[in-house]
Amino acid sequence: MDTQNPNVPSHAHTPVTGKKHPNRRHPLTGLVHDNTRHTTRFTVIGNHLAQHPELSLLAIGLGTHIQSLPAGARVDIKALAARFPEGTTRIAAALRELESHGYLRRERERVSNGRIITRTISCNQPGHRTPDDRTVRRAHPAPKKRAPRKPLPAVPQPAYPAPTLLQQATNLLTDLRRHDPRLLLSACDTAHLAPGVAAWLERDVSPTAVRQALTTDLPPEALHRPAALLAHRLTAQLPPPPPFRAPAPPPTVRHPFQTCDGCDRAFRAPAPGRCHDCRPERAELLEAA
């Protein structure tokens, strides 16, 4: 944050001479500071952050950068990833470090139009809350009663919900957490989504294709309700039914050769007997003609 301190008096530096000066004991080793006093565009950072013994270097640098930003600046994962080359995964891990050590607080609040937003609060002194922060809390109080959980969106239903098909769909949903830990589903959510997956499998879609449709291009931030996202994808991306295929004709049966009992001629028939010309009905037709 750009801050000017015009009211802070200049502090007289106590002269240090002789052997008391830390950089004169070993002039050729260790760190030597060549400092110039800032009067504009500077940020005060505590050594508890700059020299934190447990934070990673990325978290220390990210915490310093966030404390230097003006109020209202975007500090979500996408905005920081667009600013720095570390990528969303490392930046998200650094933000979690800062949050666990008290340098960041992320709080969900309901604004005047009813929407719920996530407010990120940067703390330059963990454990200390300023009066302005308490004023913000009074202006936007959190609801005392938690709103009831909305039901999951409806999913497609298979035409023939065979038990084996539903079990295959359940196994596919249970395995999603191996591909993305955020897709850990409860037993109730899995039972709700299983018919939707079965409807895909019933339409000649392979389990691999269903898995890719559910896990590809997920948002980088945390998924507050992964089952609702999966229900939307199962409905919005449902493929059409497979084209109609006429059943194949039955194969032609070739009977074995038989020897006619009347004329000893060979003919094909399922059992021994007379050929077509020697049958009684054939003889009657010839006499009538």
C-alpha positions as CSV (number, residue, x, y, z in Angstrom):
1,M,0.0,0.0,0.0
2,D,1.4,3.5,-0.9
3,T,1.8,5.3,2.4
4,Q,3.3,8.5,3.3
5,N,4.4,9.4,6.9
6,P,4.8,13.2,7.0
7,N,4.1,13.3,10.7
8,V,6.8,10.8,11.8
9,P,9.8,12.8,13.0
10,S,13.2,11.8,11.8
11,H,15.0,9.7,14.4
12,A,18.5,10.6,15.2
13,H,20.8,7.7,14.7
14,T,23.1,6.9,17.6
15,P,26.6,6.9,16.5
16,V,28.3,3.6,16.7
17,T,32.0,3.6,16.6
18,G,34.9,1.2,17.1
19,K,34.3,-2.4,17.8
20,K,30.6,-1.9,18.7
21,H,29.5,-1.6,15.0
22,P,28.3,-5.0,13.8
23,N,29.7,-4.6,10.3
24,R,33.1,-3.4,11.4
25,R,33.9,-6.5,13.3
26,H,34.2,-8.5,10.1
27,P,34.2,-6.0,7.2
28,L,34.7,-8.7,4.5
29,T,31.9,-11.2,5.7
30,G,28.2,-11.1,6.3
31,L,25.5,-8.7,5.1
32,V,26.1,-5.0,4.8
33,H,23.1,-2.6,4.3
34,D,23.3,0.3,2.0
35,N,19.9,2.0,2.9
36,T,18.2,5.2,1.8
37,R,15.3,6.5,3.9
38,H,11.9,6.3,2.0
39,T,9.6,9.3,2.1
40,T,7.0,8.1,-0.4
41,R,5.6,4.9,-1.9
42,F,6.7,2.5,0.9
43,T,5.2,-0.2,3.0
44,V,6.1,-1.1,6.6
45,I,6.6,-4.9,6.9
46,G,7.1,-6.6,10.2
47,N,10.1,-8.8,10.7
48,H,7.7,-11.4,12.1
49,L,6.6,-11.9,8.4
50,A,9.9,-11.1,6.6
51,Q,11.8,-13.5,8.8
52,H,9.1,-16.0,9.7
53,P,10.7,-19.3,10.6
54,E,7.8,-21.5,9.3
55,L,6.5,-19.8,6.2
56,S,7.9,-20.6,2.8
57,L,9.8,-18.0,0.8
58,L,6.8,-17.8,-1.7
59,A,4.4,-17.2,1.2
60,I,6.6,-14.5,2.7
61,G,6.9,-12.8,-0.7
62,L,3.2,-13.1,-1.4
63,G,2.3,-11.8,2.0
64,T,4.6,-8.8,1.5
65,H,3.0,-8.1,-1.9
66,I,-0.6,-8.3,-0.5
67,Q,0.2,-5.9,2.3
68,S,1.6,-3.4,-0.3
69,L,-1.6,-3.4,-2.3
70,P,-4.3,-0.7,-1.9
71,A,-7.7,-1.5,-0.4
72,G,-10.1,-3.1,-2.9
73,A,-7.4,-4.7,-5.0
74,R,-8.1,-8.3,-6.3
75,V,-6.1,-10.9,-4.4
76,D,-7.9,-14.1,-5.6
77,I,-5.9,-17.0,-7.1
78,K,-6.7,-16.1,-10.7
79,A,-5.6,-12.5,-10.3
80,L,-2.4,-13.4,-8.5
81,A,-1.6,-16.2,-11.1
82,A,-2.0,-13.6,-13.8
83,R,0.5,-11.3,-12.0
84,F,3.1,-13.9,-11.1
85,P,4.6,-16.9,-12.9
86,E,4.3,-19.4,-10.1
87,G,0.9,-20.8,-11.2
88,T,-2.4,-21.4,-9.4
89,T,-1.3,-24.5,-7.4
90,R,1.7,-22.9,-5.7
91,I,-0.1,-19.6,-5.1
92,A,-3.1,-21.4,-3.6
93,A,-0.7,-23.3,-1.3
94,A,1.1,-20.0,-0.3
95,L,-2.3,-18.3,0.5
96,R,-3.2,-21.3,2.7
97,E,0.1,-20.9,4.6
98,L,-0.6,-17.2,5.2
99,E,-4.1,-18.0,6.3
100,S,-3.0,-20.7,8.7
101,H,-0.5,-18.3,10.4
102,G,-3.0,-15.4,10.7
103,Y,-1.8,-13.1,7.9
104,L,-5.0,-13.6,5.9
105,R,-8.6,-14.1,6.8
106,R,-11.2,-15.1,4.2
107,E,-14.8,-14.5,5.4
108,R,-18.1,-15.1,3.5
109,E,-20.6,-12.2,3.9
110,R,-24.0,-11.4,2.6
111,V,-24.3,-8.0,0.9
112,S,-27.3,-5.8,0.6
113,N,-28.6,-7.4,-2.7
114,G,-28.6,-10.9,-1.1
115,R,-25.4,-12.2,-2.8
116,I,-22.8,-13.9,-0.7
117,I,-19.2,-12.7,-1.3
118,T,-15.8,-13.7,0.0
119,R,-13.9,-10.9,1.7
120,T,-10.2,-11.3,2.0
121,I,-8.6,-9.4,5.0
122,S,-4.9,-8.9,5.2
123,C,-3.4,-8.7,8.7
124,N,0.0,-7.1,9.1
125,Q,-0.1,-8.2,12.8
126,P,-1.7,-11.6,13.3
127,G,-4.1,-11.8,16.2
128,H,-4.8,-8.0,16.1
129,R,-8.2,-6.6,14.9
130,T,-8.4,-2.9,14.1
131,P,-11.5,-0.8,15.0
132,D,-12.3,-0.5,11.2
133,D,-12.4,-4.3,10.9
134,R,-15.0,-4.5,13.8
135,T,-17.0,-1.7,12.1
136,V,-17.1,-3.8,8.9
137,R,-18.3,-6.7,10.8
138,R,-21.1,-4.7,12.4
139,A,-22.1,-3.3,9.0
140,H,-22.3,-6.7,7.4
141,P,-23.3,-9.1,10.2
142,A,-23.2,-12.8,9.4
143,P,-26.6,-14.5,9.5
144,K,-27.1,-16.3,12.8
145,K,-29.0,-19.2,11.3
146,R,-27.5,-21.1,8.5
147,A,-29.7,-21.2,5.4
148,P,-31.1,-24.6,4.6
149,R,-29.1,-26.5,2.0
150,K,-30.6,-26.3,-1.5
151,P,-31.5,-29.7,-3.1
152,L,-29.2,-30.9,-5.8
153,P,-30.3,-30.3,-9.4
154,A,-32.1,-33.2,-11.1
155,V,-30.1,-35.5,-13.2
156,P,-31.1,-37.7,-16.3
157,Q,-32.6,-41.0,-15.6
158,P,-31.8,-44.3,-17.5
159,A,-34.6,-46.0,-19.5
160,Y,-33.7,-49.4,-17.9
161,P,-32.1,-48.9,-14.4
162,A,-30.6,-52.3,-14.1
163,P,-28.8,-52.9,-10.8
164,T,-25.5,-53.8,-12.6
165,L,-25.7,-50.5,-14.5
166,L,-26.3,-48.4,-11.4
167,Q,-23.5,-50.2,-9.6
168,Q,-21.1,-49.4,-12.4
169,A,-22.2,-45.7,-12.2
170,T,-21.7,-45.7,-8.4
171,N,-18.2,-47.1,-8.8
172,L,-17.3,-44.5,-11.4
173,L,-18.5,-41.6,-9.0
174,T,-16.6,-43.1,-6.1
175,D,-13.4,-43.2,-8.1
176,L,-13.5,-39.5,-9.1
177,R,-11.7,-38.5,-5.9
178,R,-8.6,-40.3,-7.1
179,H,-8.5,-38.0,-10.1
180,D,-9.3,-34.8,-8.1
181,P,-9.5,-34.8,-4.3
182,R,-12.1,-32.0,-4.4
183,L,-14.6,-34.5,-5.9
184,L,-15.0,-36.5,-2.7
185,L,-18.8,-37.2,-2.6
186,S,-21.0,-38.2,0.2
187,A,-23.1,-41.4,0.0
188,C,-26.2,-39.3,-0.4
189,D,-24.8,-37.3,-3.2
190,T,-23.4,-40.4,-4.9
191,A,-26.9,-42.1,-4.8
192,H,-28.4,-38.9,-6.4
193,L,-25.9,-38.7,-9.2
194,A,-25.7,-42.4,-10.0
195,P,-28.8,-42.5,-12.3
196,G,-27.4,-39.6,-14.3
197,V,-24.1,-41.5,-14.9
198,A,-26.1,-44.6,-15.7
199,A,-28.0,-42.6,-18.4
200,W,-24.7,-41.8,-20.0
201,L,-23.5,-45.4,-19.9
202,E,-26.8,-46.5,-21.3
203,R,-26.1,-44.3,-24.4
204,D,-23.0,-46.3,-25.3
205,V,-20.6,-43.8,-23.7
206,S,-17.6,-45.4,-22.2
207,P,-16.7,-45.0,-18.5
208,T,-13.5,-43.2,-19.5
209,A,-15.4,-40.7,-21.6
210,V,-17.9,-40.0,-18.7
211,R,-15.0,-39.5,-16.3
212,Q,-13.3,-37.0,-18.7
213,A,-16.5,-35.1,-19.1
214,L,-16.9,-34.8,-15.3
215,T,-13.3,-33.9,-14.4
216,T,-12.0,-31.8,-17.4
217,D,-11.8,-28.0,-17.1
218,L,-12.7,-27.8,-13.4
219,P,-12.3,-24.3,-11.8
220,P,-9.0,-23.9,-10.0
221,E,-10.5,-22.6,-6.7
222,A,-12.1,-24.8,-4.0
223,L,-15.4,-26.5,-4.9
224,H,-17.9,-25.6,-2.2
225,R,-20.4,-28.1,-3.6
226,P,-18.9,-30.5,-6.1
227,A,-22.1,-32.7,-6.4
228,A,-24.1,-29.7,-7.8
229,L,-21.4,-29.1,-10.4
230,L,-21.4,-32.7,-11.4
231,A,-25.2,-32.8,-11.6
232,H,-25.2,-29.7,-13.9
233,R,-22.6,-31.4,-16.2
234,L,-24.5,-34.6,-16.4
235,T,-27.6,-32.8,-17.5
236,A,-26.1,-30.0,-19.7
237,Q,-23.7,-32.3,-21.6
238,L,-25.9,-35.4,-21.9
239,P,-25.1,-37.0,-25.3
240,P,-27.9,-38.1,-27.7
241,P,-29.1,-41.7,-27.9
242,P,-27.1,-44.0,-30.2
243,P,-28.5,-44.4,-33.7
244,F,-31.0,-47.2,-34.3
245,R,-29.5,-50.4,-35.6
246,A,-31.7,-53.1,-37.2
247,P,-31.1,-56.5,-35.7
248,A,-28.9,-58.7,-37.8
249,P,-30.8,-61.5,-39.7
250,P,-30.3,-65.0,-38.3
251,P,-27.6,-67.1,-40.0
252,T,-28.8,-69.5,-42.7
253,V,-28.9,-73.1,-41.5
254,R,-27.5,-75.7,-43.9
255,H,-29.0,-79.1,-43.3
256,P,-26.9,-82.3,-43.8
257,F,-27.3,-84.5,-46.9
258,Q,-29.8,-87.3,-46.7
259,T,-30.5,-90.2,-49.1
260,C,-34.1,-90.4,-50.5
261,D,-35.9,-93.5,-49.4
262,G,-37.8,-93.6,-52.8
263,C,-35.1,-92.8,-55.4
264,D,-31.8,-92.9,-53.6
265,R,-31.1,-89.4,-54.6
266,A,-29.1,-87.1,-52.2
267,F,-30.9,-84.1,-50.8
268,R,-30.5,-81.7,-47.8
269,A,-33.0,-82.2,-44.9
270,P,-32.8,-82.1,-41.1
271,A,-33.8,-85.8,-41.0
272,P,-33.9,-88.9,-43.3
273,G,-37.0,-89.4,-45.5
274,R,-38.1,-88.8,-49.1
275,C,-36.9,-86.0,-51.4
276,H,-39.2,-83.3,-52.7
277,D,-40.1,-85.3,-55.9
278,C,-40.9,-88.5,-54.0
279,R,-43.2,-87.1,-51.3
280,P,-46.9,-88.2,-51.5
281,E,-48.2,-84.7,-51.9
282,R,-46.0,-84.2,-54.9
283,A,-47.4,-87.4,-56.5
284,E,-51.0,-86.2,-56.0
285,L,-50.2,-82.9,-57.7
286,L,-48.8,-84.8,-60.7
287,E,-51.8,-87.1,-61.1
288,A,-54.2,-84.2,-60.9
289,A,-52.3,-82.4,-63.6
